[in-house]
């Protein structure tokens, strides 16, 4: 009991009173003409892309998608997503680039400097979806199937990428006295003017990262239970993310575009999250009324794989391709088909036997047998053709 009491007494001293500011933000690679700076922010974004791709590729393969198609899709989605994310950030926080009130005092050269931070998720999702659509069309698969497979991976990528804001000491919340308050260097350009140097701030990057990680587990559990299709899991992702983004965004104190709607003035990202949540909710409900697609396949019509009795995992659809040689499988039946070389029928044709027989005479047993054989072969070929 005594050791337990001693450990309990020491416990408060072991818990940090705050989250320290980072003392590392990247490293330099020496080059013959200078140095190449590798920023921690970029490494976090890259790490998020890697883990998100890993989870997406695992889920995509389980849906029975063509091997390697995930790379054909993301080669379009990732670059366009980064461009879209940057453009959204510039529009939602324009002062640094165009000056307050677009007075021209900003620095336009900062726009391509992504390593300084600033990627808006909704711009990334919109243009990233355009890139994914291009990749899906080229691969012959459905965009709706791909975004369902990618939704948990996208949320995982955001959870990891958010740590880039920590290393850049940006996008934090208001002052707090909580034990997990975030330290920000007083000489950092993002430190709010007029506040004491020892002020702690809400670590909104951490809140969002934890929210997203919990969302990954929730999406995976719900999809395993309900097997969402028609992009419904993606819209569920959108609802979950925006639900958390509203309260997290409202805590931030960095400069952002303010929008007034219905007499309420708040950050553009807050309004965007509200409208995206409502749109995602409507889409989720409407798509649910359609039920599951039939057939349940990731392939676009006309792009299904060809093979004998192919069954795609988790799809429940079987594609059976009949052997064309099975229509005529024996030499006897082949013998009763028209002679393509001479354009005439064979002697076993009952029509010719009837024409060759003298008037008033009855066909012999051989002719009857031949006629019976011909009619059987014709019937079997007709039945096989109708079952194609």
C-alpha positions in Angstrom: 0.0 0.0 0.0 2.8 2.4 0.9 4.5 2.1 -2.6 1.1 2.8 -4.2 0.6 5.9 -2.1 4.1 7.1 -3.0 3.4 6.6 -6.7 0.1 8.4 -6.5 1.8 11.4 -4.8 4.4 11.5 -7.6 1.9 11.1 -10.4 1.0 14.9 -10.8 4.7 15.7 -11.3 5.0 13.1 -14.1 2.1 14.5 -16.1 3.3 17.4 -18.3 1.6 20.8 -17.6 1.5 21.6 -21.3 2.4 20.4 -24.8 5.8 21.9 -25.5 6.4 23.8 -28.7 8.4 21.8 -31.3 12.2 22.4 -31.3 12.5 20.8 -34.8 10.7 21.8 -38.0 12.7 19.9 -40.6 16.2 19.3 -41.9 18.5 20.4 -44.7 20.1 18.3 -47.4 23.4 19.7 -48.8 23.6 20.0 -52.5 26.4 21.2 -54.8 24.5 24.5 -55.5 23.1 25.0 -51.9 20.8 23.1 -49.6 17.4 21.5 -49.9 15.1 22.2 -47.0 12.8 19.3 -46.0 10.0 20.7 -43.9 8.3 18.7 -41.1 5.0 19.9 -42.4 5.6 18.3 -45.8 6.7 15.1 -44.1 3.5 14.9 -42.1 1.4 15.4 -45.3 3.5 12.7 -47.0 3.1 10.3 -44.1 -0.6 10.9 -44.1 -0.8 10.1 -47.9 1.2 6.9 -47.4 -1.0 5.5 -44.6 -4.2 6.6 -46.3 -3.1 4.9 -49.5 -2.3 1.8 -47.6 -5.7 1.5 -46.0 -7.4 2.4 -49.3 -5.5 -0.1 -51.3 -6.4 -2.9 -48.8 -10.1 -2.0 -48.9 -10.1 -1.6 -52.7 -8.5 -5.0 -53.3 -11.2 -6.6 -51.0 -13.9 -5.1 -53.3 -12.4 -7.1 -56.2 -11.0 -4.1 -58.1 -8.4 -4.6 -60.8 -4.9 -5.1 -59.5 -2.9 -1.8 -59.6 -5.9 0.3 -60.4 -5.6 2.3 -57.1 -2.3 3.7 -58.4 -3.8 4.7 -61.7 -6.5 6.6 -59.8 -4.4 8.4 -57.1 -1.8 9.6 -59.7 -4.6 11.9 -60.8 -6.3 12.5 -57.4 -3.4 13.4 -55.3 -1.9 16.2 -57.4 -5.3 17.8 -58.1 -6.2 17.4 -54.5 -3.1 19.3 -53.4 -3.8 22.1 -55.9 -7.5 22.3 -54.8 -6.5 22.4 -51.1 -4.1 25.2 -51.7 -6.6 27.2 -53.7 -9.3 26.8 -51.1 -6.8 28.0 -48.4 -5.9 31.1 -50.4 -9.6 32.0 -50.9 -10.5 31.4 -47.3 -7.5 33.3 -45.8 -6.6 35.9 -48.5 -5.0 38.6 -46.5 -1.4 37.3 -46.6 -1.7 36.9 -50.4 -3.8 39.9 -51.5 -3.7 42.2 -48.5 -6.5 43.2 -46.1 -9.6 43.9 -48.1 -7.7 42.9 -51.2 -5.8 46.2 -51.1 -2.9 44.8 -53.0 -0.4 44.8 -50.1 -0.1 41.0 -49.9 2.6 38.8 -51.3 1.4 36.7 -54.3 4.7 34.8 -54.3 3.5 33.0 -51.1 0.7 31.2 -52.9 2.8 28.3 -54.3 4.8 28.0 -51.0 2.8 25.1 -49.6 5.5 24.1 -47.2 4.6 27.2 -45.1 1.3 25.5 -44.4 -2.2 26.0 -45.7 -4.2 23.3 -47.4 -8.0 23.5 -47.2 -9.6 20.1 -47.0 -12.7 20.9 -49.0 -10.8 22.2 -51.9 -8.6 19.1 -51.7 -11.7 16.9 -51.7 -13.4 18.6 -54.6 -10.5 18.7 -57.0 -9.2 15.4 -55.7 -12.6 13.9 -56.6 -12.3 15.3 -60.1 -8.9 13.6 -60.4 -10.3 10.3 -59.0 -13.1 10.5 -61.5 -10.6 10.8 -64.4 -8.5 7.8 -63.0 -11.7 5.7 -62.5 -12.9 6.3 -66.0 -9.5 5.3 -67.4 -9.4 2.2 -65.3 -13.0 1.2 -66.1 -14.3 1.3 -62.4 -17.0 3.3 -60.6 -16.1 6.5 -58.8 -18.8 5.7 -56.2 -17.1 2.4 -55.4 -13.7 4.0 -55.1 -14.7 6.8 -52.8 -16.4 4.3 -50.5 -13.2 2.3 -50.3 -11.2 5.5 -49.8 -13.3 7.2 -47.1 -11.6 5.7 -44.0 -8.2 6.1 -45.6 -8.9 9.8 -46.3 -9.8 10.4 -42.7 -6.7 8.6 -41.6 -4.5 10.7 -43.9 -6.1 13.8 -42.4 -5.4 12.6 -38.8 -1.7 12.2 -39.6 -1.3 15.3 -41.7 -2.8 17.5 -39.0 0.5 17.1 -37.1 2.1 19.4 -39.7 0.3 22.3 -38.0 2.0 21.4 -34.8 5.5 21.6 -36.3 4.6 24.9 -38.1 3.1 26.3 -34.8 -0.1 27.3 -36.6 -3.9 27.0 -36.5 -4.2 26.7 -32.7 -7.1 27.8 -30.6 -7.7 30.4 -27.9 -5.9 30.7 -24.6 -6.4 27.9 -22.0 -5.2 26.8 -18.6 -5.8 23.1 -19.3 -2.9 20.7 -18.7 -2.7 19.9 -22.4 -2.4 23.5 -23.4 -0.1 24.2 -26.3 3.1 26.2 -26.0 3.9 28.5 -28.9 7.2 30.4 -29.2 6.6 34.0 -28.5 8.9 35.0 -31.4 6.8 32.9 -33.9 4.9 35.0 -36.5 1.7 33.2 -35.5 1.9 34.1 -31.9 -1.0 36.5 -31.1 0.1 40.1 -30.5 -0.4 41.5 -27.0 -0.5 38.2 -25.2 2.0 37.1 -22.5 4.8 34.9 -23.7 3.8 32.0 -21.4 0.2 31.9 -22.7 -1.0 28.4 -23.5 -3.4 27.7 -26.4 -5.9 25.0 -27.3 -4.1 22.4 -29.5 -6.9 22.2 -32.1 -4.6 20.2 -34.4 -4.6 17.5 -31.7 -8.4 17.7 -31.2 -8.9 17.2 -34.9 -6.3 14.4 -35.2 -8.0 12.4 -32.4 -11.4 13.1 -33.8 -10.3 11.8 -37.2 -8.7 8.7 -35.7 -11.9 7.9 -33.8 -13.8 8.4 -37.1 -11.7 5.9 -38.9 -12.7 3.2 -36.4 -16.3 4.2 -36.6 -16.4 4.1 -40.4 -14.7 0.7 -40.6 -17.1 -0.7 -38.0 -20.2 0.7 -39.7 -19.1 -0.4 -43.1 -18.4 -3.9 -41.8 -21.9 -4.1 -40.4 -23.9 -2.5 -43.2 -21.7 -2.8 -46.3 -22.4 0.6 -47.7 -22.5 1.1 -51.4 -23.3 3.9 -53.9 -20.8 6.3 -52.2 -22.9 6.3 -48.9 -19.8 5.6 -46.8 -18.1 8.7 -48.4 -21.1 10.9 -47.5 -21.0 9.4 -44.0 -17.4 10.4 -43.8 -18.3 14.0 -44.9 -21.0 14.2 -42.2 -18.7 12.9 -39.4 -15.8 15.2 -40.4 -17.8 18.3 -40.7 -19.6 17.6 -37.4 -16.2 17.8 -35.6 -14.8 20.6 -37.8 -17.6 23.0 -36.8 -16.7 23.1 -33.1 -12.9 22.7 -33.7 -12.9 25.6 -36.3 -14.9 27.8 -33.9 -12.1 27.5 -31.3 -9.3 28.8 -33.7 -8.1 32.3 -33.5 -6.0 32.6 -36.7 -7.0 35.0 -39.4 -9.7 33.7 -41.7 -12.4 35.1 -44.0 -15.5 36.0 -42.1 -19.0 35.4 -43.7 -22.3 36.8 -42.5 -25.4 34.6 -43.1 -28.8 35.0 -41.4 -27.3 37.8 -39.4 -24.5 35.4 -38.0 -20.9 36.3 -38.7 -18.4 33.5 -38.4 -15.5 31.9 -40.2 -15.9 30.7 -43.8 -14.9 27.2 -42.8 -17.6 27.0 -40.2 -20.3 27.8 -42.8 -18.7 25.5 -45.3 -18.8 22.6 -42.8 -22.5 23.3 -42.0 -23.5 23.3 -45.6 -21.4 20.2 -46.5 -22.9 18.4 -43.5 -26.5 19.1 -44.7 -25.7 18.2 -48.3 -24.0 15.0 -47.2 -27.0 14.1 -45.0 -29.4 14.6 -47.9 -27.3 12.5 -50.3 -26.9 9.7 -47.7 -30.6 9.5 -47.2 -31.5 9.6 -50.9 -28.9 7.1 -51.9 -30.2 4.8 -49.1 -33.7 4.8 -50.7 -32.3 3.2 -53.9 -31.0 0.2 -52.0 -27.9 -1.8 -53.0 -26.8 -1.7 -56.7 -27.6 -4.7 -58.8 -25.2 -6.2 -59.8 -22.9 -5.1 -56.9 -19.7 -4.6 -58.8 -16.9 -2.0 -58.9 -16.7 -2.2 -62.7 -18.3 0.2 -65.1 -20.7 -1.5 -67.5 -18.8 -3.1 -70.3 -15.5 -3.3 -68.3 -16.2 -6.5 -66.4 -13.3 -9.0 -66.4 -13.7 -12.0 -68.8 -13.1 -15.5 -67.4 -14.7 -18.7 -66.4 -17.1 -18.3 -63.5 -15.4 -15.3 -61.9 -16.6 -14.3 -58.5 -15.5 -10.9 -57.0 -15.0 -10.8 -53.3 -17.5 -9.0 -51.2 -19.6 -8.4 -54.3 -21.8 -11.6 -54.4 -21.9 -11.4 -58.2 -20.8 -14.3 -60.5 -20.0 -13.8 -64.1 -20.2 -17.0 -66.2 -18.6 -17.0 -69.6 -19.7 -20.0 -71.7 -17.3 -21.8 -74.0 -18.3 -21.0 -77.6 -17.1 -24.4 -78.7 -19.7 -26.1 -76.5 -22.4 -25.1 -78.9 -21.0 -27.7 -81.4 -19.1 -30.2 -79.4 -19.1 -33.5 -81.4 -18.1 -34.5 -84.9 -21.6 -35.8 -85.7 -23.2 -32.4 -85.0 -20.4 -30.6 -86.9 -21.1 -32.9 -89.9 -24.7 -31.7 -90.1 -23.8 -28.0 -90.3 -23.7 -26.3 -93.8 -20.6 -26.7 -95.8 -19.1 -23.1 -95.7 -16.6 -23.8 -98.4 -18.9 -25.1 -101.1 -22.0 -23.2 -100.0 -24.2 -26.4 -100.4 -25.7 -28.7 -97.9 -24.3 -32.2 -97.2 -25.9 -35.3 -98.6 -27.4 -36.1 -95.2 -29.7 -33.1 -95.4 -33.3 -34.5 -95.4 -34.4 -31.8 -97.9 -32.1 -33.1 -100.6 -33.0 -36.7 -99.8 -36.6 -35.9 -100.4 -35.9 -34.1 -103.6 -33.7 -36.9 -104.9 -36.2 -39.7 -104.1 -38.4 -40.9 -107.0 -42.0 -39.8 -107.0 -44.2 -42.0 -105.0 -41.4 -43.8 -103.2 -40.8 -43.7 -99.5 -37.5 -42.6 -98.0 -35.3 -45.4 -96.8 -34.3 -46.0 -93.3 -30.9 -44.4 -93.9 -32.6 -41.2 -95.0 -34.9 -41.2 -92.1 -32.0 -41.6 -89.7 -30.1 -38.8 -91.4 -33.1 -36.5 -91.1 -33.5 -37.3 -87.5 -29.9 -36.6 -86.8 -30.0 -33.3 -88.6 -33.0 -32.1 -86.7 -31.5 -33.0 -83.4 -28.3 -31.2 -84.2 -30.2 -28.1 -85.3 -32.3 -28.1 -82.1 -29.3 -28.5 -79.8 -27.5 -25.6 -81.5 -30.6 -23.4 -81.2 -31.0 -24.2 -77.5 -27.3 -23.5 -76.8 -27.4 -20.2 -78.6 -30.5 -18.9 -76.7 -28.7 -19.5 -73.3 -25.8 -17.2 -74.1 
